[in-house]
C-alpha cells in the first residue's frame, strides 16, 4: 500500500470531515464523512 499525499481528499472533487456523533464516550470524533461532487462507487470498512 502507498500513502497518497493529500489523503482521502487528494482526488479532485472529494471532500471529507470527521465528526463526533456520540459513539465514543469522551466526545472524540467517531464518524468520517466522505463526499464526492460527482457520482462515485463506494466501499466501507468497519471496526469494533
Backbone atoms as SQL, in Angstrom:
CREATE TABLE atoms (id INTEGER PRIMARY KEY, chain TEXT, resi INTEGER, resn TEXT, atom TEXT, x REAL, y REAL, z REAL);
INSERT INTO atoms VALUES
  (1, 'A', 1, 'UNK', 'N', 0.834, -1.158, 0.000),
  (2, 'A', 1, 'UNK', 'CA', 0.000, 0.000, 0.000),
  (3, 'A', 1, 'UNK', 'C', 0.889, 1.234, 0.000),
  (4, 'A', 2, 'UNK', 'N', 0.512, 2.232, -0.790),
  (5, 'A', 2, 'UNK', 'CA', 1.229, 3.501, -0.825),
  (6, 'A', 2, 'UNK', 'C', 0.366, 4.595, -0.214),
  (7, 'A', 3, 'UNK', 'N', 0.970, 5.418, 0.617),
  (8, 'A', 3, 'UNK', 'CA', 0.262, 6.565, 1.179),
  (9, 'A', 3, 'UNK', 'C', 0.273, 7.671, 0.138),
  (10, 'A', 4, 'UNK', 'N', -0.889, 8.220, -0.156),
  (11, 'A', 4, 'UNK', 'CA', -1.015, 9.273, -1.160),
  (12, 'A', 4, 'UNK', 'C', -0.991, 10.625, -0.464),
  (13, 'A', 5, 'UNK', 'N', -0.112, 11.509, -0.915),
  (14, 'A', 5, 'UNK', 'CA', -0.042, 12.849, -0.339),
  (15, 'A', 5, 'UNK', 'C', -1.386, 13.541, -0.537),
  (16, 'A', 6, 'UNK', 'N', -1.935, 14.082, 0.510),
  (17, 'A', 6, 'UNK', 'CA', -3.240, 14.729, 0.440),
  (18, 'A', 6, 'UNK', 'C', -4.349, 13.863, 0.988),
  (19, 'A', 7, 'UNK', 'N', -4.052, 12.589, 1.250),
  (20, 'A', 7, 'UNK', 'CA', -5.027, 11.688, 1.864),
  (21, 'A', 7, 'UNK', 'C', -6.261, 11.427, 1.026),
  (22, 'A', 8, 'UNK', 'N', -7.377, 11.208, 1.719),
  (23, 'A', 8, 'UNK', 'CA', -8.615, 10.802, 1.065),
  (24, 'A', 8, 'UNK', 'C', -9.162, 11.896, 0.148),
  (25, 'A', 9, 'UNK', 'N', -8.774, 13.142, 0.371),
  (26, 'A', 9, 'UNK', 'CA', -9.268, 14.229, -0.473),
  (27, 'A', 9, 'UNK', 'C', -8.281, 14.612, -1.573),
  (28, 'A', 10, 'UNK', 'N', -7.273, 13.788, -1.808),
  (29, 'A', 10, 'UNK', 'CA', -6.307, 14.073, -2.862),
  (30, 'A', 10, 'UNK', 'C', -6.957, 14.132, -4.249),
  (31, 'A', 11, 'UNK', 'N', -7.879, 13.221, -4.596),
  (32, 'A', 11, 'UNK', 'CA', -8.522, 13.323, -5.909),
  (33, 'A', 11, 'UNK', 'C', -9.418, 14.565, -5.969),
  (34, 'A', 12, 'UNK', 'N', -9.372, 15.263, -7.075),
  (35, 'A', 12, 'UNK', 'CA', -10.193, 16.461, -7.258),
  (36, 'A', 12, 'UNK', 'C', -11.673, 16.132, -7.089),
  (37, 'A', 13, 'UNK', 'N', -12.396, 16.970, -6.382),
  (38, 'A', 13, 'UNK', 'CA', -13.831, 16.799, -6.214),
  (39, 'A', 13, 'UNK', 'C', -14.259, 16.024, -4.987),
  (40, 'A', 14, 'UNK', 'N', -13.304, 15.599, -4.151),
  (41, 'A', 14, 'UNK', 'CA', -13.646, 14.881, -2.926),
  (42, 'A', 14, 'UNK', 'C', -13.427, 15.773, -1.707),
  (43, 'A', 15, 'UNK', 'N', -14.331, 15.652, -0.753),
  (44, 'A', 15, 'UNK', 'CA', -14.268, 16.409, 0.495),
  (45, 'A', 15, 'UNK', 'C', -14.493, 15.442, 1.643),
  (46, 'A', 16, 'UNK', 'N', -13.923, 15.730, 2.791),
  (47, 'A', 16, 'UNK', 'CA', -14.086, 14.829, 3.935),
  (48, 'A', 16, 'UNK', 'C', -14.054, 15.614, 5.235),
  (49, 'A', 17, 'UNK', 'N', -14.673, 15.032, 6.243),
  (50, 'A', 17, 'UNK', 'CA', -14.639, 15.600, 7.586),
  (51, 'A', 17, 'UNK', 'C', -14.832, 14.484, 8.598),
  (52, 'A', 18, 'UNK', 'N', -14.512, 14.764, 9.815),
  (53, 'A', 18, 'UNK', 'CA', -14.769, 13.839, 10.916),
  (54, 'A', 18, 'UNK', 'C', -15.656, 14.536, 11.926),
  (55, 'A', 19, 'UNK', 'N', -16.585, 13.807, 12.502),
  (56, 'A', 19, 'UNK', 'CA', -17.500, 14.392, 13.483),
  (57, 'A', 19, 'UNK', 'C', -17.648, 13.470, 14.687),
  (58, 'A', 20, 'UNK', 'N', -18.063, 14.049, 15.793),
  (59, 'A', 20, 'UNK', 'CA', -18.380, 13.271, 16.992),
  (60, 'A', 20, 'UNK', 'C', -19.887, 13.084, 17.024),
  (61, 'A', 21, 'UNK', 'N', -20.334, 11.849, 16.807),
  (62, 'A', 21, 'UNK', 'CA', -21.785, 11.588, 16.788),
  (63, 'A', 21, 'UNK', 'C', -22.252, 10.862, 18.049),
  (64, 'A', 22, 'UNK', 'N', -21.352, 10.689, 19.016),
  (65, 'A', 22, 'UNK', 'CA', -21.749, 10.128, 20.298),
  (66, 'A', 22, 'UNK', 'C', -21.430, 8.665, 20.515),
  (67, 'A', 23, 'UNK', 'N', -20.726, 8.024, 19.587),
  (68, 'A', 23, 'UNK', 'CA', -20.365, 6.618, 19.771),
  (69, 'A', 23, 'UNK', 'C', -19.281, 6.454, 20.829),
  (70, 'A', 24, 'UNK', 'N', -18.367, 7.408, 20.897),
  (71, 'A', 24, 'UNK', 'CA', -17.307, 7.371, 21.904),
  (72, 'A', 24, 'UNK', 'C', -17.733, 8.233, 23.084),
  (73, 'A', 25, 'UNK', 'N', -17.506, 7.737, 24.278),
  (74, 'A', 25, 'UNK', 'CA', -17.965, 8.425, 25.485),
  (75, 'A', 25, 'UNK', 'C', -17.236, 9.736, 25.746),
  (76, 'A', 26, 'UNK', 'N', -16.011, 9.858, 25.263),
  (77, 'A', 26, 'UNK', 'CA', -15.209, 11.035, 25.595),
  (78, 'A', 26, 'UNK', 'C', -15.366, 12.196, 24.616),
  (79, 'A', 27, 'UNK', 'N', -16.284, 12.104, 23.657),
  (80, 'A', 27, 'UNK', 'CA', -16.540, 13.200, 22.731),
  (81, 'A', 27, 'UNK', 'C', -15.579, 13.313, 21.565),
  (82, 'A', 28, 'UNK', 'N', -14.714, 12.300, 21.390),
  (83, 'A', 28, 'UNK', 'CA', -13.790, 12.325, 20.247),
  (84, 'A', 28, 'UNK', 'C', -14.544, 12.045, 18.955),
  (85, 'A', 29, 'UNK', 'N', -13.926, 12.424, 17.836),
  (86, 'A', 29, 'UNK', 'CA', -14.530, 12.160, 16.529),
  (87, 'A', 29, 'UNK', 'C', -14.660, 10.656, 16.331),
  (88, 'A', 30, 'UNK', 'N', -15.831, 10.220, 15.890),
  (89, 'A', 30, 'UNK', 'CA', -16.073, 8.793, 15.731),
  (90, 'A', 30, 'UNK', 'C', -16.789, 8.443, 14.428),
  (91, 'A', 31, 'UNK', 'N', -16.963, 9.413, 13.549),
  (92, 'A', 31, 'UNK', 'CA', -17.616, 9.163, 12.267),
  (93, 'A', 31, 'UNK', 'C', -16.920, 9.975, 11.193),
  (94, 'A', 32, 'UNK', 'N', -16.539, 9.318, 10.101),
  (95, 'A', 32, 'UNK', 'CA', -15.952, 10.013, 8.958),
  (96, 'A', 32, 'UNK', 'C', -17.011, 10.155, 7.874),
  (97, 'A', 33, 'UNK', 'N', -17.048, 11.323, 7.263),
  (98, 'A', 33, 'UNK', 'CA', -17.963, 11.573, 6.156),
  (99, 'A', 33, 'UNK', 'C', -17.114, 11.965, 4.953),
  (100, 'A', 34, 'UNK', 'N', -17.252, 11.222, 3.858),
  (101, 'A', 34, 'UNK', 'CA', -16.524, 11.497, 2.625),
  (102, 'A', 34, 'UNK', 'C', -17.553, 11.764, 1.540),
  (103, 'A', 35, 'UNK', 'N', -17.417, 12.900, 0.865),
  (104, 'A', 35, 'UNK', 'CA', -18.374, 13.296, -0.173),
  (105, 'A', 35, 'UNK', 'C', -17.656, 13.515, -1.491),
  (106, 'A', 36, 'UNK', 'N', -18.370, 13.229, -2.575),
  (107, 'A', 36, 'UNK', 'CA', -17.866, 13.454, -3.919),
  (108, 'A', 36, 'UNK', 'C', -18.814, 14.403, -4.638),
  (109, 'A', 37, 'UNK', 'N', -18.251, 15.333, -5.407),
  (110, 'A', 37, 'UNK', 'CA', -19.084, 16.237, -6.196),
  (111, 'A', 37, 'UNK', 'C', -19.852, 15.480, -7.277),
  (112, 'A', 38, 'UNK', 'N', -19.308, 14.383, -7.761),
  (113, 'A', 38, 'UNK', 'CA', -19.923, 13.571, -8.810),
  (114, 'A', 38, 'UNK', 'C', -20.320, 12.213, -8.247),
  (115, 'A', 39, 'UNK', 'N', -21.076, 11.456, -9.018),
  (116, 'A', 39, 'UNK', 'CA', -21.418, 10.085, -8.620),
  (117, 'A', 39, 'UNK', 'C', -20.133, 9.277, -8.469),
  (118, 'A', 40, 'UNK', 'N', -20.101, 8.398, -7.478),
  (119, 'A', 40, 'UNK', 'CA', -18.896, 7.613, -7.228),
  (120, 'A', 40, 'UNK', 'C', -19.273, 6.266, -6.630),
  (121, 'A', 41, 'UNK', 'N', -18.499, 5.232, -6.960),
  (122, 'A', 41, 'UNK', 'CA', -18.660, 3.923, -6.325),
  (123, 'A', 41, 'UNK', 'C', -18.017, 4.005, -4.946),
  (124, 'A', 42, 'UNK', 'N', -18.607, 3.335, -3.956),
  (125, 'A', 42, 'UNK', 'CA', -18.091, 3.425, -2.593),
  (126, 'A', 42, 'UNK', 'C', -17.917, 2.049, -1.975),
  (127, 'A', 43, 'UNK', 'N', -17.125, 1.998, -0.932),
  (128, 'A', 43, 'UNK', 'CA', -16.967, 0.784, -0.129),
  (129, 'A', 43, 'UNK', 'C', -16.733, 1.227, 1.305),
  (130, 'A', 44, 'UNK', 'N', -17.095, 0.393, 2.261),
  (131, 'A', 44, 'UNK', 'CA', -16.920, 0.751, 3.663),
  (132, 'A', 44, 'UNK', 'C', -16.130, -0.303, 4.408),
  (133, 'A', 45, 'UNK', 'N', -15.374, 0.144, 5.391),
  (134, 'A', 45, 'UNK', 'CA', -14.641, -0.741, 6.288),
  (135, 'A', 45, 'UNK', 'C', -15.045, -0.358, 7.703),
  (136, 'A', 46, 'UNK', 'N', -15.473, -1.336, 8.470),
  (137, 'A', 46, 'UNK', 'CA', -15.971, -1.066, 9.808),
  (138, 'A', 46, 'UNK', 'C', -15.127, -1.813, 10.832),
  (139, 'A', 47, 'UNK', 'N', -14.832, -1.164, 11.943),
  (140, 'A', 47, 'UNK', 'CA', -14.051, -1.784, 13.006),
  (141, 'A', 47, 'UNK', 'C', -14.845, -1.775, 14.302),
  (142, 'A', 48, 'UNK', 'N', -14.414, -2.603, 15.240),
  (143, 'A', 48, 'UNK', 'CA', -15.084, -2.620, 16.538),
  (144, 'A', 48, 'UNK', 'C', -14.104, -2.310, 17.636);
